[in-house]
Amino acid sequence: MLKGGETAQSSSVWLKSALVASVLLLTGFKIFSQLETSNDVVTNVQEFIPYCRDNYEPLAPKVSSKFLNKIDKILNNKEFKDDVAAKLSGAVQIPTVIGDVFPNPKDDLEFYSEFFKLHDYLEKTFPLVHKHFKKEKVNEVGLLYTWEGSDSSLKPVLFMAHQDEVLVNPETVGDWKHPPFSGYYDGESVWGRGSADCKTTLIGELVAMEELLRDGFQPQRTIILLFGFDEESGGEIGARTLSQFVEERYGTDSIFTIMDEGAGVVEVESGLYAAVPITQERGFGNIEITISGPGGHSSVPPKHTNVGILSELVYTLENNSFDYVIEDTHPFLSYYQCVAEFSNKIDPGFRHIIKKAATSYKYRLEFVKALEVFDPLSALTFKTTESIDMFHSGVKVNALPETGSLEINYRIGMHSNAKEVLERTAGITNKIAQNHGYNLTIDGDRVIYSDPQNVGTLNLKMYTYKDPSPRSPSYQDNDKVWDLFAGTIRDYFENRVLSKDEPSKLFITTGTMTANTDTRHLWNLTSHIYRFQGAIFPIELFDIVHSVNEHSPVANVLQLAGFIYQYVLNADGADVGF
């Protein structure tokens, strides 16, 4: 049986955090006048605002009107909407859940029986896809669909989703408005576990492909759909094996773009929208620290027991947290720079801080101070975080424990890596070891410090880790593929999705995630990975992913399908040289 490593966290956490922070910062609170704003002005520099909107030309497909008319139908036809709702509902009714412990399909196919029901359902529901795409199963349960293009010199475009969903806590079933696997459709939303994460994405991608086939589209650029089955527990036997399969077939750096679940479009204030493709993910690491030393009867304790020494280490680690590092390329900084550029309601003091933060380190610290007040969660994306979650020692109240352990989870900032985290933690632990006459080792055999007293030993082991993802090209890079993606976003939402009756403006920025999606296994395939769900997300939806009353507005599925439909058309005709 396999135990899930790092459970993927929904991007909704970050996106909700950013949106709530924006709302607070736009309410006119004058907290910024209370912050210590530096009067030092950096000379000979220009305030930098990233490309947010006007630098991206709206990119409409250069195709016949029938394709553009289809996008309108996807978005606005009531009969089409109800049909898509039925497709999503049927998928939600199949409970493809993954917990923390699960077998490899090679060892227990029966465990995945519901996944095979989903496969059969998809085949019946999307007949054109299953007629024209080549369907392959990787590691028995992973799905890979390929629509061969006419020009093999062009890199394929790849769309991702995952088939699995998190478990439903049996104690909460009675709290659901509709049963968690009912797929109930109320005319606007489909209710049930997996409806938002991630069957909206899976169904939306297949709807787009089905309609492209129905309309007679013939791609020059190959199109790939990749659906893992254990994303909620790390993707080690799903997306990882699928990625290896694709890399063996096409090679390293062989894919044009990868699009997966992530952030979408949010309304920052009335009439102002932000499209937030996720271009980078933080890393993670788990460290176990064990202690072994003298035990004995509790009536004659030493000055510091093993429990006491571990407790001192916990205290020291938590009181020496990682520093904030605010790099020019941090996606969240660009988000707020765009807010400062386009918002009519932002507090003037905060606007000043944001703009100066582009060129002044002192103002960047003020920027983080503001985030710490309004939105501590978002502030944490600028540093490596440390969470001491497990502590074990002792078997009896009157016996000194000879051993003990603690386990720490790290979310590694984009500026850092697992090696730096291990070295920093070892450095702090080394000081504690020396103070108490203990040795320090890493992995049991790498001696960091050998104490003459040799009272006992502290050992560190980083047993799971992943460095932060590479940053996908965006506005800083003069990158044609990003410009194509951003131009598609601008045209699609400004000219097709947003109401023509109410004036609105859309800016395009970038975001980051506090955890990882299945894209973590596909870094070798392309640098152009965009975690973006092409839909406008109401803020109230961010609380129900992985929770009671999870549901997805069918409008989200339709908007995602329409975006993918248009992006495929634009990418197919793109003149970018590959």
C-alpha positions as CSV (number, residue, x, y, z in Angstrom):
1,M,0.0,0.0,0.0
2,L,1.2,3.5,-0.7
3,K,1.0,6.4,1.6
4,G,0.3,9.8,0.1
5,G,3.2,12.2,0.4
6,E,2.3,15.8,0.0
7,T,-1.4,16.2,-0.4
8,A,-2.0,18.8,-3.1
9,Q,-3.7,21.9,-1.8
10,S,-6.3,23.7,-3.8
11,S,-5.3,27.1,-5.3
12,S,-8.5,28.4,-3.8
13,V,-6.6,29.0,-0.5
14,W,-4.2,31.5,-2.2
15,L,-6.8,33.0,-4.5
16,K,-9.3,33.6,-1.7
17,S,-6.5,35.1,0.4
18,A,-5.5,37.5,-2.4
19,L,-9.1,38.5,-3.1
20,V,-10.0,39.1,0.5
21,A,-6.8,41.1,1.0
22,S,-7.7,43.2,-2.0
23,V,-11.1,43.9,-0.7
24,L,-9.7,45.0,2.7
25,L,-7.1,47.1,1.1
26,L,-9.6,48.9,-1.1
27,T,-12.0,49.8,1.8
28,G,-10.1,52.9,2.6
29,F,-8.7,51.8,6.0
30,K,-5.9,54.2,7.0
31,I,-3.6,51.7,8.6
32,F,-0.9,52.6,6.2
33,S,-0.5,56.0,7.9
34,Q,0.3,54.1,11.1
35,L,3.1,52.0,9.4
36,E,6.6,53.3,9.5
37,T,7.0,54.3,5.9
38,S,10.6,55.0,4.9
39,N,11.4,58.5,3.7
40,D,14.5,57.3,1.9
41,V,13.8,57.5,-1.8
42,V,15.9,55.4,-4.2
43,T,17.2,57.8,-6.9
44,N,17.8,57.1,-10.6
45,V,15.2,54.5,-10.8
46,Q,11.7,54.3,-12.3
47,E,8.6,52.9,-10.7
48,F,8.0,49.6,-12.4
49,I,4.5,48.3,-13.2
50,P,4.3,44.9,-14.8
51,Y,2.5,44.4,-18.1
52,C,-1.1,44.1,-16.8
53,R,-3.4,44.8,-19.6
54,D,-2.7,47.3,-22.4
55,N,0.5,45.5,-23.4
56,Y,-1.5,42.5,-24.4
57,E,-3.5,42.7,-27.6
58,P,-6.8,40.9,-27.4
59,L,-6.2,37.8,-29.5
60,A,-9.2,36.5,-31.4
61,P,-8.9,33.3,-33.4
62,K,-8.4,33.8,-37.1
63,V,-11.0,31.2,-38.1
64,S,-14.3,31.0,-39.8
65,S,-17.3,32.4,-38.0
66,K,-18.8,29.0,-37.1
67,F,-16.0,28.6,-34.5
68,L,-16.6,32.0,-32.9
69,N,-20.4,31.3,-33.0
70,K,-19.7,28.0,-31.1
71,I,-17.9,29.9,-28.3
72,D,-21.0,32.1,-28.0
73,K,-23.2,28.9,-27.8
74,I,-21.0,27.3,-25.2
75,L,-21.4,30.4,-23.0
76,N,-25.0,31.4,-23.6
77,N,-27.2,28.5,-24.8
78,K,-29.5,27.2,-22.2
79,E,-29.9,23.8,-23.7
80,F,-26.2,23.5,-24.0
81,K,-25.8,24.5,-20.4
82,D,-28.2,21.9,-19.1
83,D,-26.5,19.2,-21.2
84,V,-23.1,20.1,-19.7
85,A,-24.7,20.1,-16.2
86,A,-25.9,16.6,-16.8
87,K,-22.4,15.5,-17.9
88,L,-20.8,17.0,-14.8
89,S,-23.5,15.5,-12.6
90,G,-23.0,12.0,-13.9
91,A,-19.2,12.3,-13.2
92,V,-19.8,13.5,-9.7
93,Q,-22.1,10.5,-9.0
94,I,-19.1,8.2,-9.4
95,P,-17.0,8.4,-6.2
96,T,-13.4,8.3,-7.3
97,V,-12.0,9.1,-3.9
98,I,-8.4,8.7,-2.8
99,G,-7.3,8.8,0.8
100,D,-3.8,8.8,2.4
101,V,-3.2,5.1,1.9
102,F,-3.9,3.3,-1.3
103,P,-2.4,0.5,-3.4
104,N,-0.6,0.6,-6.7
105,P,-3.0,-0.5,-9.4
106,K,-0.5,-3.3,-10.3
107,D,-1.2,-4.7,-6.9
108,D,-4.9,-4.2,-6.5
109,L,-7.0,-3.3,-9.5
110,E,-10.3,-3.8,-7.6
111,F,-9.5,-0.8,-5.4
112,Y,-9.9,1.4,-8.5
113,S,-13.3,-0.1,-9.6
114,E,-15.0,3.3,-9.4
115,F,-12.3,4.9,-11.6
116,F,-13.1,2.3,-14.3
117,K,-16.7,3.2,-14.0
118,L,-15.7,6.8,-14.6
119,H,-13.7,5.7,-17.7
120,D,-16.8,3.9,-19.1
121,Y,-18.9,6.9,-18.3
122,L,-16.6,9.3,-20.2
123,E,-16.5,7.0,-23.2
124,K,-20.3,7.0,-23.4
125,T,-20.6,10.8,-22.7
126,F,-17.9,12.0,-25.1
127,P,-18.2,9.7,-28.2
128,L,-16.4,12.0,-30.6
129,V,-13.4,12.3,-28.3
130,H,-13.2,8.5,-28.0
131,K,-13.6,8.0,-31.7
132,H,-10.9,10.5,-32.8
133,F,-8.5,10.7,-29.9
134,K,-6.1,7.8,-29.2
135,K,-6.9,6.7,-25.7
136,E,-4.1,5.0,-23.6
137,K,-4.1,3.9,-20.0
138,V,-0.9,4.4,-18.1
139,N,-0.4,2.4,-14.9
140,E,-3.8,0.9,-15.5
141,V,-5.8,4.0,-14.3
142,G,-4.1,7.1,-15.7
143,L,-5.7,8.4,-18.9
144,L,-3.8,9.8,-21.8
145,Y,-5.8,11.1,-24.9
146,T,-3.9,12.2,-28.0
147,W,-5.3,14.0,-31.1
148,E,-2.6,13.9,-33.6
149,G,-1.9,17.2,-35.5
150,S,-1.0,17.4,-39.1
151,D,2.4,19.1,-38.4
152,S,4.7,17.0,-36.3
153,S,7.3,19.9,-36.1
154,L,4.9,21.8,-33.8
155,K,5.0,21.0,-30.1
156,P,1.8,19.6,-28.7
157,V,-0.4,21.5,-26.3
158,L,-1.3,19.6,-23.2
159,F,-4.3,20.0,-20.8
160,M,-4.4,18.3,-17.4
161,A,-7.0,17.4,-14.8
162,H,-7.2,14.7,-12.1
163,Q,-9.9,12.0,-11.8
164,D,-9.6,11.6,-8.0
165,E,-11.2,13.6,-5.2
166,V,-10.8,13.8,-1.4
167,L,-12.8,11.6,1.0
168,V,-16.0,12.8,2.6
169,N,-15.9,12.7,6.4
170,P,-18.7,10.4,7.3
171,E,-19.5,12.5,10.3
172,T,-20.4,15.5,8.1
173,V,-22.7,13.7,5.6
174,G,-25.8,15.0,7.4
175,D,-24.5,18.6,7.1
176,W,-24.6,18.5,3.3
177,K,-27.4,20.4,1.6
178,H,-27.5,17.6,-1.0
179,P,-25.9,14.1,-0.6
180,P,-22.2,14.3,-1.4
181,F,-22.3,12.0,-4.4
182,S,-25.8,12.9,-5.7
183,G,-24.6,15.2,-8.4
184,Y,-27.7,17.3,-7.7
185,Y,-28.3,20.1,-10.2
186,D,-30.3,23.0,-8.9
187,G,-30.4,24.9,-12.3
188,E,-27.2,26.8,-11.6
189,S,-24.7,24.5,-9.8
190,V,-23.9,20.8,-9.6
191,W,-23.4,19.6,-6.0
192,G,-21.1,16.9,-4.7
193,R,-17.6,15.9,-3.8
194,G,-15.2,16.5,-6.7
195,S,-17.6,18.8,-8.5
196,A,-15.2,21.8,-8.1
197,D,-12.0,19.9,-7.5
198,C,-11.4,18.6,-10.1
199,K,-14.3,17.2,-12.3
200,T,-15.2,20.7,-13.4
201,T,-11.8,20.9,-15.1
202,L,-11.9,17.4,-16.5
203,I,-15.4,17.7,-17.9
204,G,-14.7,21.2,-19.2
205,E,-11.7,20.1,-21.2
206,L,-13.6,17.1,-22.7
207,V,-16.5,19.4,-23.6
208,A,-14.1,21.7,-25.5
209,M,-12.6,18.8,-27.4
210,E,-16.0,17.3,-28.2
211,E,-17.2,20.6,-29.7
212,L,-14.0,21.2,-31.7
213,L,-14.5,17.7,-33.2
214,R,-18.1,18.4,-33.9
215,D,-17.2,21.6,-35.7
216,G,-14.8,19.8,-38.0
217,F,-11.6,21.4,-36.6
218,Q,-8.4,19.8,-37.9
219,P,-5.4,20.6,-35.7
220,Q,-1.9,21.2,-37.0
221,R,-0.6,21.0,-33.4
222,T,-1.1,17.8,-31.5
223,I,-3.5,18.0,-28.5
224,I,-2.9,15.9,-25.4
225,L,-5.2,15.3,-22.4
226,L,-3.6,13.9,-19.3
227,F,-5.7,12.8,-16.3
228,G,-4.0,11.5,-13.2
229,F,-5.7,9.6,-10.4
230,D,-3.9,10.3,-7.2
231,E,-3.3,14.1,-7.2
232,E,-4.9,14.6,-3.8
233,S,-2.2,12.4,-2.3
234,G,0.8,13.6,-4.4
235,G,0.4,12.1,-7.8
236,E,3.3,9.7,-7.4
237,I,1.7,6.8,-9.2
238,G,-0.6,8.8,-11.4
239,A,0.7,12.0,-13.0
240,R,4.4,11.0,-12.4
241,T,4.0,7.8,-14.5
242,L,2.0,9.6,-17.1
243,S,4.7,12.3,-17.3
244,Q,7.4,9.7,-17.8
245,F,5.3,8.1,-20.5
246,V,4.9,11.4,-22.4
247,E,8.6,12.2,-22.0
248,E,9.6,8.9,-23.4
249,R,7.4,9.5,-26.4
250,Y,8.1,13.1,-27.1
251,G,11.3,14.0,-25.2
252,T,12.4,16.6,-22.8
253,D,11.0,20.2,-23.4
254,S,8.7,18.8,-26.0
255,I,5.4,20.4,-25.1
256,F,4.1,23.8,-26.2
257,T,2.1,24.6,-23.0
258,I,0.6,22.8,-20.1
259,M,-2.6,24.0,-18.6
260,D,-3.9,22.6,-15.3
261,E,-6.2,23.5,-12.5
262,G,-5.3,26.6,-10.6
263,A,-6.5,30.1,-10.2
264,G,-9.0,31.8,-12.5
265,V,-10.5,35.3,-12.8
266,V,-11.7,37.2,-9.7
267,E,-13.6,40.5,-9.4
268,V,-11.3,42.8,-7.4
269,E,-13.9,45.6,-7.2
270,S,-17.0,46.5,-9.1
271,G,-16.1,46.4,-12.8
272,L,-12.4,45.5,-12.2
273,Y,-11.3,41.9,-12.8
274,A,-8.0,40.1,-12.4
275,A,-7.0,37.0,-14.4
276,V,-4.4,35.2,-12.3
277,P,-2.6,32.3,-14.0
278,I,-0.4,30.5,-11.4
279,T,3.2,30.6,-12.8
280,Q,5.1,29.1,-9.8
281,E,4.5,26.7,-6.9
282,R,6.3,26.7,-3.6
283,G,8.4,23.7,-2.6
284,F,8.0,21.5,0.5
285,G,10.0,19.4,2.8
286,N,9.5,17.1,5.8
287,I,12.2,16.8,8.4
288,E,12.2,14.3,11.3
289,I,14.5,15.1,14.3
290,T,15.1,12.3,16.7
291,I,16.9,12.3,20.0
292,S,18.5,9.4,21.9
293,G,20.1,9.8,25.3
294,P,20.1,8.6,28.9
295,G,16.9,7.5,30.5
296,G,16.2,6.4,34.1
297,H,13.9,6.9,37.0
298,S,12.0,10.2,37.1
299,S,12.9,10.7,40.8
300,V,16.5,11.5,39.8
301,P,16.2,13.5,36.6
302,P,19.0,15.4,34.8
303,K,18.8,19.1,34.5
304,H,17.5,18.7,31.0
305,T,15.6,15.6,29.9
306,N,15.4,14.4,26.3
307,V,11.9,15.8,26.2
308,G,13.2,19.1,27.6
309,I,15.9,19.3,24.9
310,L,13.5,18.6,22.1
311,S,11.1,21.3,23.6
312,E,14.0,23.8,23.7
313,L,14.6,23.0,20.0
314,V,11.0,23.6,19.2
315,Y,11.0,26.9,21.0
316,T,14.2,28.0,19.3
317,L,13.0,27.0,15.8
318,E,9.7,28.8,16.2
319,N,11.4,32.0,17.5
320,N,13.9,32.1,14.6
321,S,11.6,31.9,11.7
322,F,12.7,32.4,8.1
323,D,13.1,35.9,6.7
324,Y,10.9,37.5,4.1
325,V,12.5,37.6,0.7
326,I,10.7,39.8,-1.9
327,E,12.1,39.2,-5.3
328,D,11.2,41.2,-8.5
329,T,9.8,38.0,-10.0
330,H,7.5,37.0,-7.1
331,P,4.1,36.5,-8.7
332,F,2.2,38.0,-5.8
333,L,4.1,41.3,-6.0
334,S,3.0,41.7,-9.6
335,Y,-0.6,41.0,-8.6
336,Y,-0.6,44.0,-6.2
337,Q,1.3,46.2,-8.6
338,C,-1.5,45.7,-11.1
339,V,-4.1,46.4,-8.4
340,A,-2.3,49.6,-7.7
341,E,-2.3,50.5,-11.3
342,F,-6.0,50.0,-12.1
343,S,-8.0,50.2,-8.9
344,N,-9.9,53.4,-8.2
345,K,-10.6,52.6,-4.6
346,I,-7.2,51.5,-3.2
347,D,-5.9,53.4,-0.2
348,P,-3.4,56.0,-1.5
349,G,-0.9,55.1,1.2
350,F,-0.9,51.5,0.1
351,R,-0.7,52.4,-3.6
352,H,2.4,54.5,-2.8
353,I,4.0,51.6,-0.9
354,I,3.3,49.1,-3.7
355,K,4.8,51.3,-6.4
356,K,7.9,52.1,-4.4
357,A,8.2,48.4,-3.5
358,A,9.2,47.8,-7.2
359,T,12.5,49.6,-6.6
360,S,13.1,49.9,-2.9
361,Y,13.8,47.1,-0.5
362,K,12.7,49.3,2.4
363,Y,9.3,49.7,0.8
364,R,9.1,46.0,0.2
365,L,9.3,45.5,3.9
366,E,6.4,48.0,4.4
367,F,4.5,46.1,1.8
368,V,4.9,42.9,3.8
369,K,3.9,44.7,7.0
370,A,0.7,45.7,5.3
371,L,0.0,42.1,4.2
372,E,0.8,40.9,7.7
373,V,-2.0,43.1,9.0
374,F,-4.6,42.5,6.4
375,D,-3.7,39.1,5.0
376,P,-1.1,37.0,6.9
377,L,-1.6,34.0,4.7
378,S,-0.5,35.9,1.6
379,A,2.4,37.4,3.4
380,L,3.7,33.9,4.1
381,T,4.2,33.3,0.3
382,F,7.2,35.6,0.6
383,K,9.1,33.3,3.0
384,T,9.7,29.7,3.8
385,T,7.3,28.5,6.5
386,E,7.8,26.0,9.2
387,S,5.1,24.0,11.0
388,I,6.1,21.6,13.8
389,D,3.2,19.2,13.7
390,M,4.3,16.0,15.5
391,F,6.0,15.3,18.8
392,H,6.5,11.9,20.4
393,S,8.3,10.8,23.5
394,G,7.9,8.7,26.6
395,V,5.9,5.7,27.6
396,K,5.3,6.2,31.4
397,V,5.0,9.3,33.6
398,N,7.7,8.2,36.0
399,A,10.2,7.0,33.5
400,L,12.7,9.3,31.7
401,P,12.4,8.6,28.0
402,E,15.6,7.5,26.2
403,T,14.2,8.6,22.8
404,G,11.9,11.2,21.3
405,S,11.1,12.7,17.9
406,L,9.5,15.6,16.2
407,E,8.4,16.2,12.6
408,I,8.4,19.5,10.8
409,N,6.7,20.4,7.6
410,Y,8.2,23.2,5.5
411,R,6.7,25.1,2.6
412,I,9.7,26.4,0.7
413,G,9.7,29.9,-0.6
414,M,10.4,30.4,-4.3
415,H,13.8,32.0,-3.6
416,S,15.0,28.9,-1.6
417,N,15.4,25.2,-1.9
418,A,15.4,22.1,0.3
419,K,19.1,22.1,0.8
420,E,19.0,25.5,2.4
421,V,16.2,24.5,4.6
422,L,18.0,21.4,5.9
423,E,21.2,23.5,6.5
424,R,19.4,26.1,8.4
425,T,17.5,23.6,10.6
426,A,20.8,21.7,11.2
427,G,22.5,24.9,12.2
428,I,19.9,25.7,14.9
429,T,19.9,22.1,16.1
430,N,23.7,22.0,16.3
431,K,23.6,24.9,18.8
432,I,21.2,23.0,21.0
433,A,23.3,19.8,20.7
434,Q,26.5,21.6,21.7
435,N,24.8,23.3,24.7
436,H,23.8,19.9,26.1
437,G,26.8,17.7,25.1
438,Y,24.9,15.8,22.4
439,N,26.3,14.8,19.0
440,L,24.5,15.8,15.8
441,T,24.1,13.6,12.7
442,I,22.2,13.7,9.5
443,D,20.6,10.5,8.1
444,G,22.2,8.6,11.0
445,D,25.7,8.4,9.5
446,R,26.8,11.9,8.5
447,V,28.4,13.4,11.5
448,I,27.9,17.2,11.8
449,Y,29.2,17.6,15.4
450,S,30.8,15.1,17.7
451,D,30.7,16.3,21.4
452,P,33.4,15.2,23.8
453,Q,30.8,14.5,26.5
454,N,28.9,12.2,24.1
455,V,25.8,12.4,26.3
456,G,23.5,11.5,23.4
457,T,22.7,12.1,19.8
458,L,20.3,14.3,17.8
459,N,19.7,13.2,14.2
460,L,18.0,15.0,11.3
461,K,16.4,13.4,8.3
462,M,14.7,15.1,5.5
463,Y,12.6,12.2,4.3
464,T,10.4,14.0,1.7
465,Y,11.1,17.1,-0.3
466,K,10.5,19.0,-3.5
467,D,12.2,22.2,-4.5
468,P,10.0,25.1,-5.7
469,S,8.8,24.8,-9.3
470,P,10.6,26.7,-12.0
471,R,8.9,30.0,-12.8
472,S,6.9,29.9,-16.0
473,P,7.7,32.7,-18.5
474,S,5.4,35.7,-18.1
475,Y,5.4,39.5,-18.4
476,Q,9.1,39.9,-17.4
477,D,10.4,37.6,-20.2
478,N,9.2,39.1,-23.5
479,D,7.9,35.6,-24.2
480,K,5.7,34.9,-27.2
481,V,3.9,31.9,-25.7
482,W,3.0,33.9,-22.6
483,D,1.8,36.8,-24.8
484,L,-0.4,34.3,-26.7
485,F,-1.9,33.0,-23.5
486,A,-2.5,36.4,-22.0
487,G,-3.9,37.8,-25.3
488,T,-6.3,34.9,-25.4
489,I,-7.4,35.6,-21.8
490,R,-8.0,39.3,-22.6
491,D,-10.0,38.7,-25.7
492,Y,-12.0,35.9,-24.3
493,F,-13.1,37.5,-21.1
494,E,-13.4,41.1,-22.2
495,N,-15.1,40.4,-25.5
496,R,-17.0,37.2,-24.8
497,V,-17.6,36.6,-21.1
498,L,-18.0,39.9,-19.3
499,S,-21.2,41.8,-19.8
500,K,-21.3,44.3,-22.5
501,D,-24.0,46.3,-20.6
502,E,-21.8,47.1,-17.6
503,P,-18.4,48.8,-18.1
504,S,-15.6,46.5,-17.0
505,K,-11.8,46.2,-17.2
506,L,-9.6,43.1,-16.9
507,F,-6.0,43.0,-16.0
508,I,-3.7,40.0,-16.3
509,T,-1.2,39.2,-13.7
510,T,0.4,36.1,-12.1
511,G,0.0,34.2,-8.9
512,T,1.7,31.5,-6.8
513,M,0.4,28.5,-4.9
514,T,1.3,27.4,-1.3
515,A,1.3,23.7,-2.4
516,N,1.6,21.6,-5.5
517,T,-0.6,20.4,-8.3
518,D,0.1,17.4,-10.5
519,T,2.2,19.7,-12.7
520,R,5.0,19.1,-10.3
521,H,5.7,15.9,-12.2
522,L,5.8,17.5,-15.6
523,W,8.5,20.1,-15.2
524,N,10.7,18.3,-17.7
525,L,8.2,18.7,-20.5
526,T,8.0,22.5,-20.8
527,S,8.8,25.7,-19.0
528,H,5.3,27.0,-20.1
529,I,3.1,25.7,-17.3
530,Y,0.0,27.7,-16.5
531,R,-2.3,26.7,-13.7
532,F,-5.4,28.5,-14.8
533,Q,-9.1,27.7,-14.7
534,G,-10.5,29.9,-17.4
535,A,-13.6,31.0,-15.4
536,I,-14.8,33.8,-13.1
537,F,-14.9,32.5,-9.6
538,P,-17.3,33.9,-7.0
539,I,-15.5,34.4,-3.6
540,E,-18.0,32.2,-1.7
541,L,-16.8,29.1,-3.6
542,F,-13.4,29.2,-2.1
543,D,-14.7,27.9,1.3
544,I,-16.3,24.7,0.0
545,V,-13.5,23.0,-1.9
546,H,-12.6,19.8,0.0
547,S,-15.4,20.7,2.4
548,V,-19.1,20.3,3.1
549,N,-21.4,21.4,0.3
550,E,-18.8,21.4,-2.4
551,H,-20.5,22.5,-5.6
552,S,-19.6,24.1,-8.9
553,P,-21.6,26.6,-10.9
554,V,-22.1,25.2,-14.4
555,A,-21.1,28.6,-15.7
556,N,-17.6,27.8,-14.6
557,V,-17.5,24.6,-16.7
558,L,-18.9,26.5,-19.7
559,Q,-16.4,29.3,-19.3
560,L,-13.5,26.9,-18.9
561,A,-14.7,24.9,-22.0
562,G,-15.0,28.1,-24.0
563,F,-11.6,29.3,-23.0
564,I,-9.9,26.1,-23.9
565,Y,-11.8,26.0,-27.2
566,Q,-10.5,29.5,-28.1
567,Y,-7.0,28.8,-26.8
568,V,-6.7,25.7,-28.9
569,L,-7.6,27.7,-32.0
570,N,-5.1,30.5,-31.1
571,A,-2.3,28.1,-30.3
572,D,-2.9,26.1,-33.5
573,G,-2.3,29.2,-35.6
574,A,0.5,30.7,-33.5
575,D,3.6,31.8,-35.2
576,V,6.2,31.3,-32.4
577,G,8.7,29.1,-34.1
578,F,7.8,25.8,-32.5
